[in-house]
Amino acid sequence: MFRHERGNKAHRFSYEHHTGHILNDLTIDHLCNNTLCVNPEHLEAVAKGENSRRRNLYEYEYTKNEYCKKGHKRDYLNKKTGQLDCKTCKLEAQQRFREKNPGYQMEYYYKKKLDNKDNK
């Protein structure tokens, strides 16, 4: 998270720095649909309604695709969003997390075991 002296977020600061002042009633739309992006070429100042319409259109296009970005078939129902996601990509992400954090699960179970002993 980046905050400038006026409290602007990084994407708003980037847009103002490269293109000029943003009117108060406009929001910054990420044309690349990556909300972490601060590339001024990927940002556009639009009305809140237009930003919402574009987001809904992007989500509709995303959910109607039968395949994920990597080309896998969407075959997993995400309980949080209610949308079909790619099980292969989810398992790959879990594997990457476990490789980066090898003791994560062991710490969780060890702590749980200690808590159970304390409660007895």
NUDRENVEX-691158 format. One record per atom (N, C-alpha, C, O): residue in three letters; residue number from 1; atom name; x, y, z. Coordinates in Angstrom, 2 decimals, always signed. Atoms other than C-alpha are relative to their C-alpha. Layout:
<nodes>
NODE  residuo  num  atomo       px       py       pz
NODE      ALA  NUM     CA        X        Y        Z
...
</nodes>
This chain:
<nodes>
NODE  residuo  num  atomo       px       py       pz
NODE      MET    1      N    +0.86    -1.18    +0.00
NODE      MET    1     CA    +0.00    +0.00    +0.00
NODE      MET    1      C    +0.90    +1.23    +0.00
NODE      MET    1      O    +1.85    +1.32    +0.77
NODE      PHE    2      N    -0.74    -1.25    +0.13
NODE      PHE    2     CA    +1.31    +3.39    -0.99
NODE      PHE    2      C    -0.96    +1.14    +0.29
NODE      PHE    2      O    -2.08    +1.16    -0.24
NODE      ARG    3      N    +0.82    -1.19    -0.24
NODE      ARG    3     CA    -0.05    +6.65    +0.36
NODE      ARG    3      C    +0.88    +1.23    -0.12
NODE      ARG    3      O    +1.96    +1.30    +0.46
NODE      HIS    4      N    -0.69    -1.27    +0.17
NODE      HIS    4     CA    +1.04   +10.12    -0.68
NODE      HIS    4      C    -0.51    +0.95    +1.08
NODE      HIS    4      O    -1.46    +0.62    +1.79
NODE      GLU    5      N    +0.34    -0.95    -1.07
NODE      GLU    5     CA    +0.81   +13.17    +1.60
NODE      GLU    5      C    -1.48    +0.38    +0.02
NODE      GLU    5      O    -2.00    +0.72    +1.08
NODE      ARG    6      N    +1.43    -0.34    +0.02
NODE      ARG    6     CA    -2.77   +13.84    +0.46
NODE      ARG    6      C    -0.87    -1.23    +0.22
NODE      ARG    6      O    -2.10    -1.12    +0.17
NODE      GLY    7      N    +0.77    +1.20    -0.26
NODE      GLY    7     CA    -3.82   +10.25    +1.18
NODE      GLY    7      C    -0.39    -0.77    -1.25
NODE      GLY    7      O    -1.15    -1.74    -1.16
NODE      ASN    8      N    +0.34    +0.70    +1.23
NODE      ASN    8     CA    -4.03    +9.17    -2.46
NODE      ASN    8      C    +0.63    -1.38    -0.04
NODE      ASN    8      O    +1.73    -1.60    +0.48
NODE      LYS    9      N    -0.56    +1.32    +0.22
NODE      LYS    9     CA    -3.54    +5.54    -3.33
NODE      LYS    9      C    +0.98    +0.08    -1.17
NODE      LYS    9      O    +1.00    +1.06    -1.91
NODE      ALA   10      N    -1.09    -0.01    +0.98
NODE      ALA   10     CA    -0.67    +4.59    -5.64
NODE      ALA   10      C    -0.50    +0.21    -1.43
NODE      ALA   10      O    +0.11    +0.96    -2.18
NODE      HIS   11      N    +0.46    -0.15    +1.38
NODE      HIS   11     CA    -2.74    +4.29    -8.83
NODE      HIS   11      C    -0.52    +1.42    -0.27
NODE      HIS   11      O    -0.34    +1.93    -1.38
NODE      ARG   12      N    +0.46    -1.39    +0.17
NODE      ARG   12     CA    -4.34    +7.72    -8.29
NODE      ARG   12      C    +1.19    +0.95    -0.09
NODE      ARG   12      O    +1.20    +1.88    -0.90
NODE      PHE   13      N    -1.20    -0.82    +0.04
NODE      PHE   13     CA    -0.94    +9.26    -7.57
NODE      PHE   13      C    +0.69    -0.13    -1.36
NODE      PHE   13      O    +1.09    +0.88    -1.95
NODE      SER   14      N    -0.66    +0.23    +1.29
NODE      SER   14     CA    +0.54    +7.68   -10.71
NODE      SER   14      C    -0.74    +0.72    -1.12
NODE      SER   14      O    -0.13    +1.37    -1.97
NODE      TYR   15      N    +0.79    -0.66    +1.05
NODE      TYR   15     CA    -2.33    +8.93   -12.88
NODE      TYR   15      C    +0.17    +1.52    +0.06
NODE      TYR   15      O    +0.40    +2.16    -0.97
NODE      GLU   16      N    -0.14    -1.46    -0.14
NODE      GLU   16     CA    -2.12   +12.48   -11.47
NODE      GLU   16      C    +1.40    +0.46    -0.39
NODE      GLU   16      O    +1.56    +1.49    -1.03
NODE      HIS   17      N    -1.39    -0.37    +0.29
NODE      HIS   17     CA    +1.67   +12.54   -11.75
NODE      HIS   17      C    +0.27    +0.05    -1.51
NODE      HIS   17      O    +1.01    +0.91    -1.99
NODE      HIS   18      N    -0.29    +0.11    +1.43
NODE      HIS   18     CA    +1.66   +11.55   -15.42
NODE      HIS   18      C    -0.99    +0.75    -0.90
NODE      HIS   18      O    -0.63    +1.15    -2.00
NODE      THR   19      N    +0.98    -0.61    +0.89
NODE      THR   19     CA    -1.55   +13.10   -16.75
NODE      THR   19      C    -0.61    +1.30    +0.53
NODE      THR   19      O    -1.16    +2.08    -0.24
NODE      GLY   20      N    +0.56    -1.23    -0.55
NODE      GLY   20     CA    -2.63   +15.86   -14.38
NODE      GLY   20      C    -1.06    -0.29    +1.05
NODE      GLY   20      O    -1.21    -1.43    +1.50
NODE      HIS   21      N    +0.99    +0.05    -1.08
NODE      HIS   21     CA    -5.41   +16.55   -11.87
NODE      HIS   21      C    -1.18    -0.90    -0.36
NODE      HIS   21      O    -1.60    -0.97    -1.51
NODE      ILE   22      N    +1.20    +0.83    +0.17
NODE      ILE   22     CA    -8.31   +14.12   -11.38
NODE      ILE   22      C    -1.16    +0.76    +0.61
NODE      ILE   22      O    -1.07    +1.23    +1.75
NODE      LEU   23      N    +1.18    -0.65    -0.55
NODE      LEU   23     CA   -11.75   +15.66   -10.96
NODE      LEU   23      C    -0.55    -0.83    +1.15
NODE      LEU   23      O    -0.42    -2.06    +1.15
NODE      ASN   24      N    +0.45    +0.67    -1.22
NODE      ASN   24     CA   -13.36   +14.82    -7.61
NODE      ASN   24      C    -1.01    -1.11    -0.24
NODE      ASN   24      O    -1.02    -2.11    +0.48
NODE      ASP   25      N    +1.05    +1.00    +0.20
NODE      ASP   25     CA   -16.28   +12.86    -9.04
NODE      ASP   25      C    +0.44    -1.17    -0.90
NODE      ASP   25      O    -0.38    -2.02    -1.24
NODE      LEU   26      N    -0.48    +1.08    +0.86
NODE      LEU   26     CA   -14.09   +10.56   -11.18
NODE      LEU   26      C    +0.81    -1.02    +0.80
NODE      LEU   26      O    +1.46    -0.69    +1.79
NODE      THR   27      N    -0.82    +1.05    -0.57
NODE      THR   27     CA   -12.52    +7.25   -10.27
NODE      THR   27      C    +0.98    -0.47    -1.06
NODE      THR   27      O    +0.83    -0.16    -2.24
NODE      ILE   28      N    -1.00    +0.50    +0.94
NODE      ILE   28     CA    -9.53    +5.54   -11.83
NODE      ILE   28      C    -0.33    -1.44    -0.35
NODE      ILE   28      O    -0.43    -2.30    +0.53
NODE      ASP   29      N    +0.29    +1.34    +0.49
NODE      ASP   29     CA   -10.32    +2.50   -13.96
NODE      ASP   29      C    +1.30    -0.65    -0.46
NODE      ASP   29      O    +2.08    -0.05    -1.18
NODE      HIS   30      N    -1.16    +0.77    +0.43
NODE      HIS   30     CA    -7.64    -0.16   -14.42
NODE      HIS   30      C    -0.38    -0.74    -1.29
NODE      HIS   30      O    -1.10    -1.74    -1.24
NODE      LEU   31      N    +0.35    +0.60    +1.29
NODE      LEU   31     CA    -7.89    -1.02   -18.12
NODE      LEU   31      C    +0.53    -1.43    -0.11
NODE      LEU   31      O    +0.00    -2.23    -0.88
NODE      CYS   32      N    -0.60    +1.34    +0.03
NODE      CYS   32     CA    -5.72    -4.10   -17.50
NODE      CYS   32      C    -0.69    -0.94    +0.99
NODE      CYS   32      O    -0.35    -2.12    +1.05
NODE      ASN   33      N    +0.73    +0.76    -1.01
NODE      ASN   33     CA    -8.11    -5.29   -14.73
NODE      ASN   33      C    +0.88    -0.54    +1.11
NODE      ASN   33      O    +0.51    -1.51    +1.78
NODE      ASN   34      N    -0.88    +0.34    -1.10
NODE      ASN   34     CA    -5.18    -5.57   -12.31
NODE      ASN   34      C    +0.00    +1.18    +0.95
NODE      ASN   34      O    +0.62    +2.21    +0.66
NODE      THR   35      N    +0.16    -1.14    -0.90
NODE      THR   35     CA    -6.03    -3.38    -9.33
NODE      THR   35      C    +1.29    +0.42    +0.69
NODE      THR   35      O    +1.34    +1.48    +1.31
NODE      LEU   36      N    -1.29    -0.38    -0.56
NODE      LEU   36     CA    -2.40    -3.38    -8.18
NODE      LEU   36      C    +0.86    +0.79    -0.98
NODE      LEU   36      O    +1.90    +1.32    -0.61
NODE      CYS   37      N    -0.77    -0.65    +1.06
NODE      CYS   37     CA    -1.20    -1.85   -11.46
NODE      CYS   37      C    +0.03    +1.52    +0.20
NODE      CYS   37      O    -0.98    +2.13    +0.55
NODE      VAL   38      N    -0.14    -1.45    -0.08
NODE      VAL   38     CA    +0.14    +1.73   -11.41
NODE      VAL   38      C    +0.53    +0.58    -1.31
NODE      VAL   38      O    +0.89    +1.76    -1.36
NODE      ASN   39      N    -0.46    -0.46    +1.30
NODE      ASN   39     CA    +1.17    +1.97   -15.07
NODE      ASN   39      C    -1.01    +1.02    -0.54
NODE      ASN   39      O    -2.17    +0.67    -0.74
NODE      PRO   40      N    +0.95    -1.02    +0.45
NODE      PRO   40     CA    -0.37    +5.27   -16.29
NODE      PRO   40      C    -0.65    -0.32    -1.34
NODE      PRO   40      O    -1.73    +0.20    -1.63
NODE      GLU   41      N    +0.61    +0.39    +1.27
NODE      GLU   41     CA    -1.01    +3.73   -19.72
NODE      GLU   41      C    -1.16    -0.96    +0.21
NODE      GLU   41      O    -1.98    -1.14    -0.69
NODE      HIS   42      N    +1.07    +0.95    -0.31
NODE      HIS   42     CA    -3.33    +1.20   -18.03
NODE      HIS   42      C    -1.11    +0.64    +0.82
NODE      HIS   42      O    -2.06    -0.04    +1.21
NODE      LEU   43      N    +0.96    -0.69    -0.85
NODE      LEU   43     CA    -5.29    +3.83   -16.08
NODE      LEU   43      C    -0.80    +1.04    -0.78
NODE      LEU   43      O    -0.28    +1.69    -1.68
NODE      GLU   44      N    +0.85    -1.00    +0.65
NODE      GLU   44     CA    -8.21    +6.00   -17.13
NODE      GLU   44      C    -0.98    +0.55    +1.04
NODE      GLU   44      O    -1.57    -0.21    +1.81
NODE      ALA   45      N    +0.95    -0.64    -0.91
NODE      ALA   45     CA   -10.31    +8.51   -15.17
NODE      ALA   45      C    -1.39    -0.07    -0.62
NODE      ALA   45      O    -1.62    +0.44    -1.71
NODE      VAL   46      N    +1.37    +0.16    +0.49
NODE      VAL   46     CA   -14.00    +7.64   -15.56
NODE      VAL   46      C    -0.98    +0.24    +1.14
NODE      VAL   46      O    -0.59    +0.28    +2.31
NODE      ALA   47      N    +1.04    -0.15    -1.01
NODE      ALA   47     CA   -17.29    +8.20   -13.75
NODE      ALA   47      C    -0.17    -1.34    +0.74
NODE      ALA   47      O    +0.14    -2.40    +0.20
NODE      LYS   48      N    +0.17    +1.21    -0.81
NODE      LYS   48     CA   -18.13    +5.72   -10.97
NODE      LYS   48      C    -0.91    -1.02    -0.69
NODE      LYS   48      O    -0.64    -2.22    -0.65
NODE      GLY   49      N    +0.92    +0.90    +0.69
NODE      GLY   49     CA   -21.01    +4.27   -12.98
NODE      GLY   49      C    +0.66    -0.74    -1.15
NODE      GLY   49      O    +0.43    -1.93    -1.34
NODE      GLU   50      N    -0.72    +0.62    +1.12
NODE      GLU   50     CA   -18.80    +3.61   -16.01
NODE      GLU   50      C    +1.01    -1.02    +0.52
NODE      GLU   50      O    +1.16    -2.09    -0.06
NODE      ASN   51      N    -0.96    +0.93    -0.60
NODE      ASN   51     CA   -16.16    +1.99   -13.81
NODE      ASN   51      C    -0.71    -1.28    +0.44
NODE      ASN   51      O    -0.21    -2.38    +0.21
NODE      SER   52      N    +0.78    +1.15    -0.45
NODE      SER   52     CA   -18.81    -0.29   -12.29
NODE      SER   52      C    -0.48    -0.82    -1.19
NODE      SER   52      O    -0.43    -2.05    -1.16
NODE      ARG   53      N    +0.47    +0.71    +1.19
NODE      ARG   53     CA   -20.23    -1.15   -15.73
NODE      ARG   53      C    +1.12    -0.82    -0.63
NODE      ARG   53      O    +0.91    -1.96    -1.02
NODE      ARG   54      N    -1.15    +0.72    +0.59
NODE      ARG   54     CA   -16.79    -2.09   -17.03
NODE      ARG   54      C    +0.39    -1.20    +0.86
NODE      ARG   54      O    +0.69    -2.27    +0.33
NODE      ARG   55      N    -0.35    +1.11    -0.89
NODE      ARG   55     CA   -16.07    -4.22   -13.96
NODE      ARG   55      C    -1.00    -1.15    -0.16
NODE      ARG   55      O    -0.60    -2.31    -0.24
NODE      ASN   56      N    +1.01    +1.03    +0.18
NODE      ASN   56     CA   -19.38    -6.07   -14.35
NODE      ASN   56      C    +0.15    -0.70    -1.34
NODE      ASN   56      O    -0.03    -1.92    -1.43
NODE      LEU   57      N    -0.20    +0.59    +1.32
NODE      LEU   57     CA   -18.69    -6.61   -18.05
NODE      LEU   57      C    +1.20    -0.94    +0.02
NODE      LEU   57      O    +1.14    -2.03    -0.56
NODE      TYR   58      N    -1.19    +0.85    -0.10
NODE      TYR   58     CA   -15.22    -7.98   -17.28
NODE      TYR   58      C    -0.32    -1.29    +0.77
NODE      TYR   58      O    +0.07    -2.37    +0.35
NODE      GLU   59      N    +0.34    +1.18    -0.79
NODE      GLU   59     CA   -16.61   -10.32   -14.60
NODE      GLU   59      C    -0.91    -0.94    -0.78
NODE      GLU   59      O    -0.77    -2.16    -0.69
NODE      TYR   60      N    +0.88    +0.83    +0.83
NODE      TYR   60     CA   -19.32   -11.52   -17.00
NODE      TYR   60      C    +0.82    -0.76    -1.03
NODE      TYR   60      O    +0.63    -1.96    -1.22
NODE      GLU   61      N    -0.85    +0.65    +1.00
NODE      GLU   61     CA   -16.73   -12.24   -19.70
NODE      GLU   61      C    +0.87    -1.07    +0.64
NODE      GLU   61      O    +1.08    -2.13    +0.05
NODE      TYR   62      N    -0.85    +0.95    -0.71
NODE      TYR   62     CA   -14.51   -13.98   -17.15
NODE      TYR   62      C    -0.77    -1.26    +0.35
NODE      TYR   62      O    -0.28    -2.37    +0.15
NODE      THR   63      N    +0.76    +1.16    -0.47
NODE      THR   63     CA   -17.26   -16.24   -15.80
NODE      THR   63      C    -0.59    -0.81    -1.14
NODE      THR   63      O    -0.85    -2.00    -0.96
NODE      LYS   64      N    +0.59    +0.79    +1.08
NODE      LYS   64     CA   -18.67   -17.25   -19.18
NODE      LYS   64      C    +1.05    -0.82    -0.75
NODE      LYS   64      O    +0.70    -1.70    -1.55
NODE      ASN   65      N    -1.05    +0.80    +0.64
NODE      ASN   65     CA   -15.28   -18.59   -20.33
NODE      ASN   65      C    +0.00    -1.40    +0.58
NODE      ASN   65      O    -0.14    -1.59    +1.79
NODE      GLU   66      N    -0.02    +1.39    -0.42
NODE      GLU   66     CA   -15.10   -22.35   -20.19
NODE      GLU   66      C    +1.39    -0.41    +0.50
NODE      GLU   66      O    +1.54    -1.41    +1.20
NODE      TYR   67      N    -1.38    +0.33    -0.34
NODE      TYR   67     CA   -11.31   -22.30   -19.73
NODE      TYR   67      C    +0.64    +1.17    +0.75
NODE      TYR   67      O    +0.28    +2.33    +0.53
NODE      CYS   68      N    -0.71    -1.04    -0.74
NODE      CYS   68     CA    -8.99   -20.40   -17.37
NODE      CYS   68      C    +1.06    +0.63    -0.91
NODE      CYS   68      O    +1.19    +0.26    -2.07
NODE      LYS   69      N    -1.02    -0.70    +0.79
NODE      LYS   69     CA    -6.15   -18.10   -18.53
NODE      LYS   69      C    +1.10    -0.92    -0.49
NODE      LYS   69      O    +1.72    -0.67    -1.52
NODE      LYS   70      N    -1.05    +0.94    +0.38
NODE      LYS   70     CA    -3.75   -21.05   -18.64
NODE      LYS   70      C    -0.51    -1.11    -0.93
NODE      LYS   70      O    +0.25    -1.98    -1.34
NODE      GLY   71      N    +0.55    +0.96    +0.93
NODE      GLY   71     CA    -6.10   -23.10   -20.81
NODE      GLY   71      C    -0.62    -1.24    +0.63
NODE      GLY   71      O    -1.04    -2.15    -0.08
NODE      HIS   72      N    +0.62    +1.14    -0.68
NODE      HIS   72     CA    -7.39   -25.52   -18.16
NODE      HIS   72      C    -1.51    +0.16    +0.02
NODE      HIS   72      O    -2.02    +1.28    +0.05
NODE      LYS   73      N    +1.46    -0.05    -0.09
NODE      LYS   73     CA   -11.07   -26.41   -18.05
NODE      LYS   73      C    -0.40    +0.41    +1.42
NODE      LYS   73      O    +0.16    -0.09    +2.40
NODE      ARG   74      N    +0.50    -0.41    -1.32
NODE      ARG   74     CA   -12.94   -24.69   -15.21
NODE      ARG   74      C    -0.90    -1.13    +0.52
NODE      ARG   74      O    -1.94    -1.42    -0.06
NODE      ASP   75      N    +0.72    +1.16    -0.50
NODE      ASP   75     CA   -14.13   -27.60   -13.09
NODE      ASP   75      C    -0.15    -0.01    +1.52
NODE      ASP   75      O    -0.41    -1.06    +2.11
NODE      TYR   76      N    +0.03    -0.09    -1.46
NODE      TYR   76     CA   -14.14   -26.37    -9.49
NODE      TYR   76      C    -0.93    +1.13    +0.40
NODE      TYR   76      O    -0.75    +2.26    -0.04
NODE      LEU   77      N    +0.93    -1.02    -0.46
NODE      LEU   77     CA   -17.00   -24.51    -7.80
NODE      LEU   77      C    +0.58    +0.71    +1.21
NODE      LEU   77      O    +0.75    +0.10    +2.27
NODE      ASN   78      N    -0.54    -0.81    -1.08
NODE      ASN   78     CA   -15.56   -21.72    -5.67
NODE      ASN   78      C    -1.16    +0.36    +0.94
NODE      ASN   78      O    -2.09    +1.06    +0.53
NODE      LYS   79      N    +1.10    -0.21    -0.94
NODE      LYS   79     CA   -17.76   -21.63    -2.55
NODE      LYS   79      C    -0.13    +1.46    +0.41
NODE      LYS   79      O    -1.22    +1.91    +0.75
NODE      LYS   80      N    +0.05    -1.41    -0.39
NODE      LYS   80     CA   -16.83   -18.01    -1.77
NODE      LYS   80      C    -0.69    +0.85    -1.05
NODE      LYS   80      O    -1.49    +1.73    -0.72
NODE      THR   81      N    +0.55    -0.84    +1.06
NODE      THR   81     CA   -17.76   -16.56    -5.16
NODE      THR   81      C    -1.17    -0.64    -0.73
NODE      THR   81      O    -1.94    +0.06    -1.40
NODE      GLY   82      N    +1.07    +0.70    +0.70
NODE      GLY   82     CA   -20.16   -19.22    -6.46
NODE      GLY   82      C    +0.30    -0.17    -1.48
NODE      GLY   82      O    -0.60    -0.50    -2.25
NODE      GLN   83      N    -0.37    +0.10    +1.40
NODE      GLN   83     CA   -18.24   -19.29    -9.75
NODE      GLN   83      C    +0.86    -1.24    -0.23
NODE      GLN   83      O    +1.48    -1.77    +0.69
NODE      LEU   84      N    -0.87    +1.10    +0.36
NODE      LEU   84     CA   -16.48   -22.07   -11.59
NODE      LEU   84      C    +1.42    +0.50    -0.15
NODE      LEU   84      O    +1.67    +1.50    -0.84
NODE      ASP   85      N    -1.41    -0.33    +0.09
NODE      ASP   85     CA   -12.72   -21.92   -11.20
NODE      ASP   85      C    +0.75    -1.23    -0.48
NODE      ASP   85      O    +0.18    -2.31    -0.63
NODE      CYS   86      N    -0.85    +1.08    +0.49
NODE      CYS   86     CA    -9.84   -24.05   -12.40
NODE      CYS   86      C    +0.63    -0.73    +1.18
NODE      CYS   86      O    +1.39    -0.14    +1.94
NODE      LYS   87      N    -0.55    +0.78    -1.10
NODE      LYS   87     CA    -8.97   -26.84    -9.97
NODE      LYS   87      C    +1.51    -0.19    -0.15
NODE      LYS   87      O    +2.24    -0.19    +0.84
NODE      THR   88      N    -1.43    +0.18    +0.25
NODE      THR   88     CA    -5.56   -27.36   -11.60
NODE      THR   88      C    +0.78    +1.20    +0.48
NODE      THR   88      O    +1.80    +1.05    +1.16
NODE      CYS   89      N    -0.69    -1.21    -0.43
NODE      CYS   89     CA    -4.55   -23.74   -11.04
NODE      CYS   89      C    -0.05    +0.16    +1.52
NODE      CYS   89      O    +0.93    +0.61    +2.13
NODE      LYS   90      N    +0.11    -0.09    -1.46
NODE      LYS   90     CA    -5.84   -23.85    -7.45
NODE      LYS   90      C    +1.00    -0.93    +0.66
NODE      LYS   90      O    +1.67    -0.54    +1.62
NODE      LEU   91      N    -0.94    +0.96    -0.58
NODE      LEU   91     CA    -3.78   -26.97    -6.70
NODE      LEU   91      C    +1.45    +0.46    -0.21
NODE      LEU   91      O    +2.29    +0.28    +0.67
NODE      GLU   92      N    -1.35    -0.52    +0.26
NODE      GLU   92     CA    -0.69   -25.41    -8.33
NODE      GLU   92      C    +0.33    +1.14    +0.96
NODE      GLU   92      O    +1.46    +1.23    +1.44
NODE      ALA   93      N    -0.21    -1.12    -0.92
NODE      ALA   93     CA    -1.12   -22.28    -6.18
NODE      ALA   93      C    +0.24    -0.52    +1.43
NODE      ALA   93      O    +1.09    +0.00    +2.15
NODE      GLN   94      N    -0.21    +0.60    -1.31
NODE      GLN   94     CA    -1.42   -24.43    -3.05
NODE      GLN   94      C    +1.40    -0.60    +0.10
NODE      GLN   94      O    +2.07    -0.47    +1.12
NODE      GLN   95      N    -1.33    +0.62    +0.01
NODE      GLN   95     CA    +1.74   -26.32    -4.02
NODE      GLN   95      C    +1.09    +1.06    +0.12
NODE      GLN   95      O    +2.06    +0.88    +0.87
NODE      ARG   96      N    -0.98    -1.08    -0.09
NODE      ARG   96     CA    +3.67   -23.06    -4.55
NODE      ARG   96      C    +0.05    +0.57    +1.41
NODE      ARG   96      O    +1.14    +0.86    +1.92
NODE      PHE   97      N    +0.05    -0.51    -1.36
NODE      PHE   97     CA    +2.50   -21.82    -1.13
NODE      PHE   97      C    +0.71    -0.94    +0.94
NODE      PHE   97      O    +1.49    -0.51    +1.79
NODE      ARG   98      N    -0.63    +0.99    -0.88
NODE      ARG   98     CA    +3.58   -25.05    +0.56
NODE      ARG   98      C    +1.51    -0.04    -0.19
NODE      ARG   98      O    +2.25    -0.25    +0.77
NODE      GLU   99      N    -1.45    -0.02    +0.25
NODE      GLU   99     CA    +7.00   -24.87    -1.11
NODE      GLU   99      C    +0.65    +1.22    +0.64
NODE      GLU   99      O    +1.77    +1.13    +1.15
NODE      LYS  100      N    -0.54    -1.22    -0.61
NODE      LYS  100     CA    +7.50   -21.29    +0.13
NODE      LYS  100      C    -0.09    -0.04    +1.52
NODE      LYS  100      O    +0.73    +0.58    +2.20
NODE      ASN  101      N    +0.25    +0.05    -1.44
NODE      ASN  101     CA    +6.18   -22.09    +3.63
NODE      ASN  101      C    -0.03    -1.45    +0.48
NODE      ASN  101      O    -1.09    -1.96    +0.83
NODE      PRO  102      N    +0.01    +1.44    -0.29
NODE      PRO  102     CA    +7.28   -25.66    +4.42
NODE      PRO  102      C    -0.48    -0.36    +1.40
NODE      PRO  102      O    -1.04    -1.44    +1.59
NODE      GLY  103      N    +0.42    +0.32    -1.36
NODE      GLY  103     CA    +6.58   -25.47    +8.17
NODE      GLY  103      C    -1.37    +0.51    +0.36
NODE      GLY  103      O    -1.78    +0.38    +1.51
NODE      TYR  104      N    +1.26    -0.65    -0.30
NODE      TYR  104     CA    +3.23   -23.71    +7.89
NODE      TYR  104      C    -1.01    -0.96    +0.62
NODE      TYR  104      O    -1.56    -0.67    +1.69
NODE      GLN  105      N    +1.00    +0.93    -0.50
NODE      GLN  105     CA    +0.97   -26.73    +8.37
NODE      GLN  105      C    +0.45    -0.65    +1.30
NODE      GLN  105      O    -0.36    -0.88    +2.20
NODE      MET  106      N    -0.52    +0.61    -1.22
NODE      MET  106     CA    +3.23   -28.30   +10.98
NODE      MET  106      C    -0.18    +0.94    +1.19
NODE      MET  106      O    -0.55    +0.50    +2.27
NODE      GLU  107      N    +0.17    -0.96    -1.08
NODE      GLU  107     CA    +3.15   -25.11   +13.06
NODE      GLU  107      C    -1.47    +0.06    +0.44
NODE      GLU  107      O    -1.76    +0.15    +1.63
NODE      TYR  108      N    +1.43    -0.05    -0.29
NODE      TYR  108     CA    -0.67   -25.06   +12.83
NODE      TYR  108      C    -0.41    -1.20    +0.85
NODE      TYR  108      O    -1.07    -1.05    +1.88
NODE      TYR  109      N    +0.39    +1.20    -0.73
NODE      TYR  109     CA    -1.08   -28.66   +13.97
NODE      TYR  109      C    +0.69    -0.10    +1.36
NODE      TYR  109      O    +0.10    -0.57    +2.32
NODE      TYR  110      N    -0.72    +0.02    -1.27
NODE      TYR  110     CA    +1.59   -28.33   +16.68
NODE      TYR  110      C    -0.69    +0.93    +1.01
NODE      TYR  110      O    -0.86    +0.57    +2.17
NODE      LYS  111      N    +0.69    -0.95    -0.87
NODE      LYS  111     CA    -0.18   -25.25   +18.09
NODE      LYS  111      C    -1.34    -0.56    +0.44
NODE      LYS  111      O    -1.72    -0.42    +1.60
NODE      LYS  112      N    +1.30    +0.58    -0.31
NODE      LYS  112     CA    -3.54   -27.03   +17.93
NODE      LYS  112      C    +0.15    -1.11    +1.05
NODE      LYS  112      O    -0.68    -1.23    +1.95
NODE      LYS  113      N    -0.26    +1.08    -0.94
NODE      LYS  113     CA    -2.08   -30.01   +19.77
NODE      LYS  113      C    +0.29    +0.56    +1.40
NODE      LYS  113      O    -0.20    +0.04    +2.40
NODE      LEU  114      N    -0.29    -0.64    -1.29
NODE      LEU  114     CA    -0.69   -27.73   +22.52
NODE      LEU  114      C    -1.26    +0.58    +0.63
NODE      LEU  114      O    -1.45    +0.48    +1.84
NODE      ASP  115      N    +1.25    -0.57    -0.51
NODE      ASP  115     CA    -4.06   -25.97   +22.84
NODE      ASP  115      C    -0.89    -1.08    +0.59
NODE      ASP  115      O    -1.52    -0.87    +1.62
NODE      ASN  116      N    +0.81    +1.11    -0.50
NODE      ASN  116     CA    -5.80   -29.32   +23.27
NODE      ASN  116      C    +0.54    -0.51    +1.33
NODE      ASN  116      O    -0.25    -0.87    +2.21
NODE      LYS  117      N    -0.58    +0.44    -1.26
NODE      LYS  117     CA    -3.35   -30.31   +26.03
NODE      LYS  117      C    -0.30    +1.00    +1.12
NODE      LYS  117      O    -0.55    +0.59    +2.26
NODE      ASP  118      N    +0.27    -1.05    -1.00
NODE      ASP  118     CA    -3.90   -26.97   +27.83
NODE      ASP  118      C    -1.45    -0.05    +0.46
NODE      ASP  118      O    -1.75    +0.25    +1.62
NODE      ASN  119      N    +1.42    +0.03    -0.32
NODE      ASN  119     CA    -7.68   -27.43   +27.72
NODE      ASN  119      C    -0.38    -1.21    +0.88
NODE      ASN  119      O    -1.44    -1.21    +1.49
NODE      LYS  120      N    +0.32    +1.21    -0.78
NODE      LYS  120     CA    -7.52   -30.86   +29.43
NODE      LYS  120      C    +0.23    +0.19    +1.45
NODE      LYS  120      O    +0.01    -0.73    +2.24
</nodes>
